[in-house]
Amino acid sequence: MSSKKSQGVEFSLSSAEQQAKMNEVRKLIGPALNKFPAMCSDASIQRFLRARNWHTKRSAKMLKEALIWRLENKPNMIRWDDIAQQAEPGKVYKANYFDKYGRTVLVMKPGIPNPYSVEMQMRYLVYCMENSILDLKSGQEQMVWLIDFEGWNMSSISVKVTRETARILQDCYPERLGLAILYNPPKVFESFWILVKPFLEKRTYKKVKFVYPNDVDTQKVMEDLFDMDKLESCFGGKCTQGFDYVTYSNRMREGDKVMTDFVISGAPLPSDQYLTTLDNGFELSEDGISSTDETTSNLESSDETEDLQMNYNDEIKVDPNASKQSQ
């Protein structure tokens, strides 16, 4: 049983109603969606529906735009050697442990300087997102962001990076974030937070928790979610081993091998024809979606397909504690 929110009122959706919504999204997108099997799985479409409060036309529009983004940027083709230099300072990395619900943990340290362009930073973030999704435990589809504010000050601020991070997370990876923990942000962060909030949709905003080491109540969040023996000391855990670039590099290269296996076992990458088809052949708005007969014919006659590698562990399992964590 899931729920839909409309004008502040929450309605329950039966399994049959959910399936009807998913079928409607598939119908709205049309033949193009059949060329992207990972993107048309029930779990994937459900994420887009949840992100748009089960509004089918808005969900279909969002999914179409995500397809175009993936075709343009090919996130599943980014490899460690493409972005390894950016990882060296340890500003963003995937932890070597999961939370107690099997969610991948992505560590971020915004206090560490970043000399790279916004575009390069986003490319690295996308690599981390793809790798984190690949590493999810079976039946789990979300990750946790652990954000350490040590060394952060007003000079660390980049509104553009923050805005682009929010856009990619919300528009390209809807409902992939289960929880974001802001650990020990300084008082001055409150001013920046006022600027950040407009970039966040309400669903995302509700997943943000502030945790302070001297606050027993908020620190309990860490104890409830993590094995404290594995959690880094900078987050109140007992593990004193810091980020080691060489070890991390080896881990990521192993992950690349798994990613490559997915690509090799799948169909070839799509030609630009698909990008043109999605971009021009469909007209999506909140009022409706239409496609031309020529577009449909081109898609049905083409043999090229693309898995896009967006949903590696798309079994739908409901965590009874998930709603509590995201409130």
C-alpha positions as CSV (number, residue, x, y, z in Angstrom):
1,M,0.0,0.0,0.0
2,S,1.4,3.4,-1.0
3,S,0.0,6.9,-0.6
4,K,-0.6,9.9,-2.7
5,K,-0.7,13.4,-1.5
6,S,-3.0,16.0,-3.0
7,Q,-3.6,19.5,-1.7
8,G,-2.3,18.5,1.7
9,V,-4.5,15.4,2.0
10,E,-2.9,11.9,1.8
11,F,-4.8,9.1,0.0
12,S,-3.9,5.4,0.1
13,L,-3.3,3.6,-3.2
14,S,-4.0,-0.1,-3.6
15,S,-1.6,-2.3,-5.5
16,A,-4.0,-2.3,-8.4
17,E,-4.2,1.5,-8.4
18,Q,-0.4,1.7,-8.3
19,Q,-0.2,-0.7,-11.3
20,A,-2.8,1.3,-13.2
21,K,-0.7,4.5,-12.6
22,M,2.4,2.7,-13.9
23,N,0.7,1.5,-16.9
24,E,-0.6,5.0,-17.7
25,V,2.9,6.4,-17.5
26,R,4.1,3.7,-20.0
27,K,1.2,4.5,-22.3
28,L,2.0,8.3,-22.1
29,I,5.7,7.7,-23.0
30,G,4.8,5.3,-25.8
31,P,7.0,3.0,-27.8
32,A,10.2,4.8,-26.8
33,L,10.1,3.4,-23.3
34,N,10.3,-0.1,-24.6
35,K,13.8,0.7,-25.9
36,F,14.9,1.4,-22.3
37,P,14.1,-1.7,-20.2
38,A,15.8,-0.5,-17.0
39,M,13.8,2.7,-17.1
40,C,10.5,1.0,-17.6
41,S,10.7,-1.4,-14.7
42,D,8.0,-1.1,-12.1
43,A,10.5,0.1,-9.4
44,S,11.9,2.8,-11.6
45,I,8.5,4.1,-12.7
46,Q,7.3,4.0,-9.1
47,R,10.2,6.3,-8.1
48,F,9.1,8.9,-10.7
49,L,5.5,8.6,-9.6
50,R,6.4,9.1,-6.0
51,A,8.5,12.1,-6.9
52,R,5.5,13.7,-8.6
53,N,2.9,12.5,-6.0
54,W,1.5,9.9,-8.4
55,H,0.5,12.5,-11.0
56,T,0.9,10.4,-14.1
57,K,1.4,13.2,-16.7
58,R,4.0,15.0,-14.6
59,S,5.8,11.7,-13.9
60,A,5.9,10.9,-17.6
61,K,7.3,14.3,-18.4
62,M,9.9,13.9,-15.7
63,L,10.9,10.4,-16.9
64,K,11.2,11.6,-20.5
65,E,13.5,14.4,-19.5
66,A,15.6,11.9,-17.4
67,L,15.9,9.7,-20.5
68,I,17.2,12.6,-22.6
69,W,19.6,13.6,-19.8
70,R,21.0,10.0,-19.7
71,L,21.3,9.8,-23.5
72,E,23.2,13.2,-23.6
73,N,25.5,12.6,-20.6
74,K,25.9,8.8,-20.7
75,P,26.5,8.5,-16.9
76,N,26.8,4.7,-17.0
77,M,29.9,5.1,-19.3
78,I,31.9,7.3,-16.8
79,R,34.8,5.3,-15.4
80,W,37.2,5.8,-12.5
81,D,40.1,7.0,-14.6
82,D,37.9,9.7,-16.0
83,I,37.4,11.3,-12.6
84,A,40.0,9.8,-10.3
85,Q,41.9,13.1,-9.8
86,Q,38.9,14.8,-8.4
87,A,38.5,12.0,-5.7
88,E,42.0,12.4,-4.3
89,P,41.2,15.0,-1.7
90,G,38.4,12.9,-0.2
91,K,35.8,15.5,-0.6
92,V,33.2,13.0,-1.9
93,Y,33.5,9.2,-1.6
94,K,31.5,6.1,-1.1
95,A,31.9,4.6,2.4
96,N,33.0,1.0,2.8
97,Y,30.0,0.2,5.0
98,F,26.2,0.4,4.6
99,D,23.6,1.6,7.1
100,K,21.5,-0.9,9.0
101,Y,18.9,-1.0,6.2
102,G,21.4,-1.9,3.5
103,R,21.7,1.6,2.0
104,T,24.9,2.7,0.4
105,V,26.5,5.6,2.2
106,L,28.0,8.6,0.3
107,V,30.3,10.8,2.4
108,M,30.6,14.5,1.5
109,K,33.0,17.0,3.1
110,P,32.1,20.5,1.7
111,G,34.8,22.1,3.9
112,I,37.5,20.7,1.6
113,P,38.4,23.1,-1.2
114,N,37.5,22.0,-4.8
115,P,39.4,23.7,-7.6
116,Y,37.4,22.0,-10.4
117,S,34.6,23.5,-12.6
118,V,31.0,23.0,-11.8
119,E,30.7,20.7,-14.8
120,M,33.6,18.5,-13.6
121,Q,32.2,18.4,-10.1
122,M,28.8,17.3,-11.3
123,R,30.4,14.6,-13.5
124,Y,32.2,13.2,-10.5
125,L,29.0,13.4,-8.4
126,V,27.1,11.4,-11.1
127,Y,29.8,8.8,-11.1
128,C,29.5,8.4,-7.4
129,M,25.7,8.2,-7.7
130,E,25.9,5.5,-10.4
131,N,28.4,3.5,-8.4
132,S,26.4,3.8,-5.2
133,I,23.3,2.5,-7.0
134,L,25.2,-0.4,-8.4
135,D,26.4,-1.3,-4.8
136,L,22.9,-1.2,-3.1
137,K,21.9,-4.3,-1.2
138,S,19.2,-6.5,-2.8
139,G,15.8,-5.0,-2.4
140,Q,17.1,-1.6,-1.4
141,E,16.9,1.4,-3.8
142,Q,18.0,4.4,-1.7
143,M,21.2,5.7,-0.3
144,V,22.3,7.9,2.6
145,W,24.3,11.1,2.3
146,L,26.6,11.8,5.3
147,I,27.8,15.4,5.1
148,D,30.6,16.4,7.4
149,F,30.9,20.2,8.0
150,E,34.4,20.2,9.6
151,G,36.3,23.1,8.1
152,W,33.3,24.6,6.4
153,N,32.9,28.4,6.3
154,M,31.2,31.0,4.1
155,S,34.1,30.9,1.7
156,S,33.2,27.2,1.0
157,I,29.8,28.3,-0.5
158,S,29.0,27.7,-4.2
159,V,25.4,28.4,-4.9
160,K,25.7,27.1,-8.4
161,V,27.2,23.7,-7.3
162,T,24.5,23.4,-4.7
163,R,21.7,24.2,-7.2
164,E,23.1,21.7,-9.8
165,T,23.5,19.0,-7.1
166,A,19.9,19.4,-6.1
167,R,18.7,19.4,-9.7
168,I,20.6,16.2,-10.6
169,L,19.5,14.4,-7.4
170,Q,15.9,15.3,-7.8
171,D,15.4,15.3,-11.5
172,C,17.7,12.6,-12.7
173,Y,17.7,10.3,-9.6
174,P,14.3,10.7,-8.1
175,E,13.7,8.9,-4.8
176,R,17.2,7.6,-4.7
177,L,18.0,9.6,-1.6
178,G,16.7,8.0,1.6
179,L,18.3,10.4,4.1
180,A,20.8,13.3,4.2
181,I,22.5,13.8,7.5
182,L,24.1,17.3,8.0
183,Y,26.6,16.6,10.7
184,N,27.6,19.4,13.0
185,P,27.1,22.4,10.7
186,P,28.3,25.7,12.2
187,K,26.0,28.4,13.2
188,V,26.8,30.5,10.1
189,F,25.4,27.7,8.0
190,E,21.9,28.8,8.9
191,S,22.2,31.7,6.6
192,F,23.3,29.5,3.7
193,W,20.5,27.0,4.5
194,I,17.9,29.7,3.8
195,L,19.4,30.1,0.3
196,V,19.5,26.4,-0.3
197,K,15.9,25.5,0.8
198,P,14.3,26.9,-2.4
199,F,16.3,24.5,-4.5
200,L,14.8,21.5,-2.6
201,E,11.5,19.9,-3.2
202,K,9.5,19.3,-0.1
203,R,10.0,15.5,-0.4
204,T,13.8,16.1,-0.4
205,Y,13.7,18.7,2.3
206,K,11.9,16.3,4.7
207,K,14.8,13.8,4.3
208,V,17.4,16.2,5.7
209,K,18.4,15.7,9.4
210,F,20.7,18.0,11.4
211,V,22.9,16.0,13.8
212,Y,25.2,17.5,16.5
213,P,27.8,15.5,18.5
214,N,26.8,17.2,21.8
215,D,23.1,16.6,21.3
216,V,22.1,13.2,22.7
217,D,18.8,13.1,20.8
218,T,20.2,13.8,17.4
219,Q,23.3,11.7,18.0
220,K,20.9,8.8,18.6
221,V,20.1,9.0,14.9
222,M,23.6,7.8,14.1
223,E,23.4,5.0,16.6
224,D,20.1,3.8,15.2
225,L,21.3,3.9,11.6
226,F,25.0,2.8,11.7
227,D,27.3,0.2,13.2
228,M,29.3,2.6,15.4
229,D,32.4,0.4,15.1
230,K,32.5,1.1,11.4
231,L,31.3,4.7,11.4
232,E,34.1,7.2,11.0
233,S,35.1,9.2,14.1
234,C,34.3,12.5,12.3
235,F,30.6,11.4,12.5
236,G,30.8,10.2,16.1
237,G,31.8,6.6,15.3
238,K,34.7,4.6,16.6
239,C,36.6,4.0,13.3
240,T,39.7,6.3,13.2
241,Q,40.8,5.2,9.8
242,G,40.5,8.1,7.4
243,F,40.1,8.3,3.7
244,D,42.9,6.4,1.9
245,Y,43.0,7.3,-1.8
246,V,45.0,4.3,-3.0
247,T,42.7,1.8,-1.2
248,Y,39.6,3.7,-2.5
249,S,41.0,3.8,-6.0
250,N,41.3,0.0,-6.0
251,R,37.7,-0.4,-4.8
252,M,36.4,1.9,-7.5
253,R,38.3,0.1,-10.2
254,E,36.7,-3.2,-9.0
255,G,33.3,-1.4,-9.2
256,D,34.1,-0.3,-12.8
257,K,34.6,-4.0,-13.8
258,V,31.1,-4.8,-12.6
259,M,29.7,-1.7,-14.4
260,T,31.5,-2.8,-17.6
261,D,30.0,-6.3,-17.3
262,F,26.6,-4.7,-17.3
263,V,27.4,-2.7,-20.4
264,I,29.0,-5.6,-22.3
265,S,26.1,-7.9,-21.5
266,G,23.6,-5.3,-22.7
267,A,22.7,-3.9,-26.1
268,P,24.9,-1.3,-27.9
269,L,24.5,2.3,-27.0
270,P,21.8,4.1,-28.9
271,S,22.5,6.3,-31.9
272,D,21.7,10.0,-31.9
273,Q,18.4,8.9,-33.6
274,Y,17.0,8.1,-30.1
275,L,18.0,11.4,-28.7
276,T,16.3,13.2,-31.6
277,T,13.2,11.0,-31.2
278,L,12.9,11.7,-27.5
279,D,13.7,15.4,-27.8
280,N,11.6,16.2,-30.8
281,G,9.1,13.4,-31.3
282,F,7.3,13.8,-28.0
283,E,5.6,16.8,-26.7
284,L,5.2,16.6,-22.9
285,S,3.4,18.9,-20.6
286,E,1.2,18.6,-17.5
287,D,-1.8,18.7,-19.8
288,G,-0.8,15.8,-22.0
289,I,1.8,13.9,-24.1
290,S,1.6,13.3,-27.8
291,S,3.9,11.6,-30.4
292,T,4.0,11.7,-34.1
293,D,3.3,8.7,-36.3
294,E,6.7,9.1,-37.9
295,T,8.4,9.0,-34.5
296,T,6.5,5.8,-33.5
297,S,7.4,4.2,-36.8
298,N,11.1,5.0,-36.5
299,L,11.2,3.6,-32.9
300,E,9.4,0.4,-33.7
301,S,11.6,-0.3,-36.8
302,S,14.9,0.3,-35.1
303,D,16.9,-2.5,-33.6
304,E,19.1,-0.4,-31.3
305,T,18.4,-0.4,-27.6
306,E,19.9,1.0,-24.5
307,D,19.6,-0.3,-20.9
308,L,20.9,3.0,-19.4
309,Q,22.0,1.1,-16.2
310,M,19.9,3.2,-13.9
311,N,18.2,0.4,-11.8
312,Y,20.5,-2.4,-10.7
313,N,18.6,-3.8,-7.8
314,D,15.0,-3.0,-8.7
315,E,13.1,-5.4,-6.5
316,I,10.2,-3.6,-4.8
317,K,10.4,-4.2,-1.1
318,V,8.8,-1.9,1.5
319,D,10.9,-1.0,4.5
320,P,8.4,-0.5,7.4
321,N,10.7,2.1,8.9
322,A,11.4,4.0,5.7
323,S,8.6,6.5,6.2
324,K,9.7,7.2,9.8
325,Q,13.3,7.9,8.7
326,S,12.4,10.3,5.9
327,Q,10.2,12.5,8.1
